[in-house]
Amino acid sequence: MKNVFITGLKLLALLAPLLWCTSFSVVENKTVHDFRLRNVDGKWTSLHDYPDAKGFIIVFTCNHCPFAKLYPARLNELNQKYLPLGIPLIAISSSDTVSYEEDSWEKMVEKAQKEHFSFPYLFDADQHTAKDFGAQRTPHAFVIWKEAGVYKIKYNGAVDDNGAEPQSVKKHYISEAVDALLQGLEVPVKETRSIGCQINFR
């Protein structure tokens, strides 16, 4: 069954150009607003809860999407690597729970416990935060950086260049972006196309 699942994902990867967003607009340096969303621990979370953060890795994801299911371990690794350096990772689900009951807050709690999430997993019930960022698919990753008291998008797109085969990843887009920003350098790749399930906006 596992081999069938992986084969299916490889086929989807080959068809990825058909799944990509038709629009591809650069959003570098776009300012995003703070949010206050419910975490799987029941508490409400916002960017202001991290006053010492230099920036954030924000990943829009969900429970039901096959592509999103490939990344929990990698998101844990990113958070464990960059949280001590002042760049927490926050995952957000903005999925339409009417269409996908699997993406309910209760199911999010179960998934976070099962996958041992080391990062907040927030429920964007009204989908306002996804619209503010311009998130379109799951997973869709953003690196935002604090400049003059506001957060600006420095990278958006895919987490890396190989969802189905983590051992074959050649481009670690998020890591490369964060490493560059920590060194005061330009982000080498500012935008890529996110591949995954479309976020259905109500």
Secondary structure, 3 states (H helix, E strand, C coil): CHHHHHHHHHHHHHCHHHHCCCCCCCCCCCEECCCCEEECCCCEECHHHCCCCCEEEEEEECCCCCCHHHCHHHHHHHHHHHHHHCCCEEEEECCCCCCCHHHCHHHHHHHHHHCCCCCCEEECCCCHHHHHHCCCEECEEEEEEEECCEEEEEEEECCCCCCCCHHHCCCCHHHHHHHHHHCCCCCCCCECCCCCEECCCC
